[in-house]
Amino acid sequence: MFLIMKKIGVNILVTLFILCFVSTESFAFFGIWKNANPKCKKYDFYCKRTSPKMTQEEVNKMSTEEIKKINSEKSKKGTDKKIKKIAQRNYSNDTELNVFAGMFDFSDDKQASGTFGLQHQDDSLFRKSFLGRISPITGGFLTEKNAFYLYTGAQAEYDFGFMTITPSFAPGYYNSGGGKDLGSPLEFKSEVQMSLNFSDNTQLGMSYNHISNASLGSKNPGANSYMFNFLKQF
């Protein structure tokens, strides 16, 4: 019993670590992302890549009026963006559909199989937490060996302008069909998705997930999968 509780605790800690890691700030300020130009917001990587590079010393030499003007323009842009997002939510169904296809259990040569699935996310039910913006998800997938997984859980969303990173955790029901026996009908899916924002309501991305029963079943081989994602908001 102790070993089972220990393994559950380890899985929970790993999931929280994944969710928290993408919120750290340090990675945004090295290499090609480092740019002291004050007109760029902290996580506006496109601005940092395309605007003229400035050292911190050059920024310090700018006049107070120049800094105030830049900050005023940034504030106005931020306000306009917030108004636009609010308007989109008011005139939409707050629904995001994620259609995905890829390879289930790609790390097992004997059991690897193609898969297709669909996920629904309701943005109107979001909650703010220490992990970021959290919203519920529901979905499922079917493999070419007739195994299927139905799940419901939660995802966190981190918007970096041109790119969105979405970690998620979802318990669900797994049926092996003619595919791999994962040891239990109750499985847990941990996933990280990266997607590029092509428009206000369309994204293309790729995700990686791991499915495990946290050693609650008769065995726990687990499954690692990758997916290509098409996301559309309505």
C-alpha positions as CSV (number, residue, x, y, z in Angstrom):
1,M,0.0,0.0,0.0
2,F,2.8,2.3,0.9
3,L,4.6,1.7,-2.4
4,I,1.3,2.4,-4.3
5,M,0.8,5.7,-2.5
6,K,4.5,6.6,-3.1
7,K,4.2,6.0,-6.8
8,I,1.0,8.1,-7.0
9,G,2.7,10.9,-5.2
10,V,5.7,10.8,-7.6
11,N,3.3,11.0,-10.6
12,I,1.5,14.0,-9.1
13,L,4.8,15.7,-8.3
14,V,6.1,15.1,-11.9
15,T,2.9,16.5,-13.4
16,L,3.0,19.6,-11.2
17,F,6.7,20.1,-12.1
18,I,5.8,20.0,-15.9
19,L,3.0,22.5,-15.3
20,C,5.1,24.9,-13.3
21,F,8.3,24.6,-15.5
22,V,6.9,26.5,-18.4
23,S,6.0,29.5,-16.2
24,T,9.6,30.2,-15.2
25,E,11.0,33.4,-16.6
26,S,14.7,32.7,-17.1
27,F,14.6,30.9,-20.5
28,A,13.1,34.1,-22.1
29,F,16.3,36.1,-21.7
30,F,19.1,34.3,-23.4
31,G,20.3,33.7,-26.9
32,I,18.1,35.0,-29.7
33,W,15.4,36.1,-27.2
34,K,17.6,38.5,-25.3
35,N,16.8,42.1,-26.4
36,A,16.8,45.1,-24.1
37,N,14.7,47.2,-26.4
38,P,12.1,48.7,-24.0
39,K,9.3,48.6,-26.5
40,C,9.2,44.8,-26.3
41,K,7.2,43.1,-23.6
42,K,8.7,40.5,-21.4
43,Y,7.4,37.5,-23.4
44,D,7.0,39.2,-26.8
45,F,9.5,37.0,-28.6
46,Y,8.6,38.2,-32.1
47,C,9.4,41.8,-31.0
48,K,12.7,40.7,-29.5
49,R,13.7,38.9,-32.6
50,T,12.7,41.6,-35.1
51,S,13.3,44.9,-33.4
52,P,16.7,46.7,-33.2
53,K,18.9,45.1,-30.5
54,M,19.7,47.4,-27.7
55,T,22.1,47.0,-24.7
56,Q,21.0,47.8,-21.2
57,E,23.4,50.8,-21.2
58,E,21.7,52.2,-24.3
59,V,18.3,51.9,-22.7
60,N,19.7,53.7,-19.6
61,K,20.8,56.6,-21.7
62,M,17.3,57.2,-23.1
63,S,15.4,60.2,-21.7
64,T,12.6,59.8,-19.2
65,E,10.1,61.2,-21.8
66,E,11.1,58.6,-24.4
67,I,10.6,55.8,-21.8
68,K,7.2,57.2,-20.8
69,K,6.1,57.4,-24.4
70,I,7.1,53.8,-25.1
71,N,5.4,52.6,-21.9
72,S,2.3,54.5,-22.8
73,E,2.2,52.9,-26.3
74,K,2.7,49.4,-24.7
75,S,-0.1,50.0,-22.3
76,K,-2.5,51.1,-25.0
77,K,-1.7,48.1,-27.1
78,G,-2.2,45.8,-24.1
79,T,-5.6,47.4,-23.5
80,D,-6.6,47.1,-27.1
81,K,-5.6,43.4,-27.0
82,K,-7.7,42.8,-23.9
83,I,-10.7,44.5,-25.4
84,K,-10.4,42.4,-28.5
85,K,-10.2,39.1,-26.5
86,I,-13.2,40.1,-24.4
87,A,-15.2,40.9,-27.5
88,Q,-14.2,37.6,-29.1
89,R,-15.4,35.7,-26.0
90,N,-18.7,37.7,-25.9
91,Y,-19.4,36.9,-29.5
92,S,-18.3,33.3,-29.6
93,N,-19.2,30.0,-28.0
94,D,-15.9,29.8,-26.1
95,T,-15.3,26.4,-27.7
96,E,-12.0,25.0,-28.9
97,L,-11.8,21.8,-30.9
98,N,-8.5,20.0,-31.2
99,V,-8.3,17.4,-33.9
100,F,-5.2,15.3,-33.7
101,A,-3.5,12.4,-35.4
102,G,-0.2,10.7,-34.7
103,M,1.5,7.6,-33.4
104,F,0.4,5.8,-30.2
105,D,3.1,4.1,-28.1
106,F,5.8,5.0,-30.7
107,S,8.6,3.8,-28.3
108,D,7.3,0.2,-28.5
109,D,8.1,-1.2,-32.0
110,K,5.7,-4.1,-31.6
111,Q,2.7,-2.1,-30.3
112,A,3.1,1.2,-32.1
113,S,0.0,2.2,-34.1
114,G,-1.5,5.2,-35.8
115,T,-4.2,7.1,-33.9
116,F,-6.8,9.7,-34.4
117,G,-8.7,11.8,-31.8
118,L,-10.7,14.8,-30.9
119,Q,-10.6,17.1,-27.8
120,H,-13.0,19.8,-26.6
121,Q,-12.0,22.7,-24.4
122,D,-14.5,25.2,-22.9
123,D,-12.7,28.6,-22.3
124,S,-15.7,30.1,-20.5
125,L,-15.0,27.7,-17.5
126,F,-11.4,28.8,-17.0
127,R,-10.0,29.5,-13.5
128,K,-6.8,31.4,-12.6
129,S,-4.4,29.6,-10.3
130,F,-0.8,29.5,-9.3
131,L,-0.2,27.2,-12.3
132,G,-1.7,29.8,-14.7
133,R,-5.0,29.8,-16.6
134,I,-6.7,26.4,-16.1
135,S,-9.6,25.2,-18.1
136,P,-11.4,21.8,-18.4
137,I,-10.9,19.4,-21.4
138,T,-12.7,16.3,-22.6
139,G,-11.7,14.0,-25.4
140,G,-10.7,10.7,-26.7
141,F,-8.8,8.8,-29.4
142,L,-8.9,5.5,-31.3
143,T,-5.9,3.6,-32.6
144,E,-5.7,1.5,-35.7
145,K,-5.6,-1.6,-33.5
146,N,-9.0,-0.6,-32.0
147,A,-7.7,0.5,-28.7
148,F,-9.4,3.6,-27.4
149,Y,-9.1,6.1,-24.5
150,L,-11.8,8.5,-23.2
151,Y,-10.7,11.2,-20.8
152,T,-11.5,14.3,-19.0
153,G,-9.2,16.6,-17.1
154,A,-7.6,20.1,-17.1
155,Q,-5.1,22.1,-19.1
156,A,-3.0,25.1,-18.4
157,E,-2.4,27.7,-21.1
158,Y,0.7,29.9,-21.5
159,D,0.4,32.3,-24.5
160,F,3.8,33.7,-25.8
161,G,2.4,35.7,-28.7
162,F,3.2,33.6,-31.8
163,M,3.3,30.4,-29.8
164,T,1.2,28.7,-27.1
165,I,2.4,26.0,-24.7
166,T,-0.4,23.8,-23.2
167,P,0.4,21.2,-20.5
168,S,-2.5,19.0,-19.4
169,F,-3.4,16.2,-17.1
170,A,-6.4,13.9,-17.7
171,P,-7.6,10.6,-16.1
172,G,-9.6,8.4,-18.3
173,Y,-11.0,5.0,-19.4
174,Y,-8.7,2.8,-21.6
175,N,-9.8,-0.2,-23.6
176,S,-7.0,-2.2,-25.2
177,G,-9.2,-3.6,-28.0
178,G,-6.7,-5.5,-30.2
179,G,-3.8,-3.3,-29.1
180,K,-1.5,-2.9,-26.1
181,D,-2.7,-4.0,-22.6
182,L,-1.8,-1.1,-20.3
183,G,-2.8,-3.1,-17.2
184,S,-5.8,-1.2,-16.0
185,P,-9.0,0.5,-17.4
186,L,-8.1,3.6,-15.3
187,E,-5.2,5.4,-16.9
188,F,-3.7,8.9,-16.5
189,K,-2.5,11.0,-19.5
190,S,0.1,13.7,-19.0
191,E,0.7,15.9,-22.0
192,V,2.6,18.9,-23.3
193,Q,1.5,20.6,-26.5
194,M,3.2,23.4,-28.4
195,S,1.2,25.2,-31.1
196,L,1.8,28.1,-33.5
197,N,-0.9,30.8,-33.6
198,F,-1.7,31.3,-37.3
199,S,-4.7,33.6,-36.6
200,D,-7.0,34.6,-33.7
201,N,-8.9,31.3,-33.8
202,T,-6.6,28.8,-35.6
203,Q,-3.5,27.0,-34.4
204,L,-1.2,24.2,-35.6
205,G,0.9,22.3,-33.2
206,M,2.5,19.1,-32.0
207,S,2.1,17.3,-28.7
208,Y,3.7,14.5,-26.6
209,N,1.9,12.5,-24.0
210,H,2.5,9.7,-21.6
211,I,-0.2,7.4,-20.4
212,S,0.2,5.4,-17.2
213,N,-1.9,3.8,-14.4
214,A,0.5,4.9,-11.6
215,S,1.0,1.2,-10.8
216,L,-2.6,0.8,-9.7
217,G,-3.2,-2.0,-12.2
218,S,-1.9,-5.5,-12.6
219,K,1.0,-4.1,-14.6
220,N,2.1,-0.7,-15.8
221,P,3.9,-0.7,-19.1
222,G,2.8,2.8,-20.0
223,A,2.6,4.3,-23.5
224,N,4.4,7.3,-25.1
225,S,2.7,9.0,-28.0
226,Y,3.2,12.0,-30.3
227,M,0.4,13.9,-32.1
228,F,0.0,16.6,-34.7
229,N,-2.7,19.0,-33.7
230,F,-5.2,21.3,-35.6
231,L,-7.0,23.6,-33.2
232,K,-10.0,25.8,-34.1
233,Q,-12.0,28.1,-31.9
234,F,-15.7,28.8,-32.5
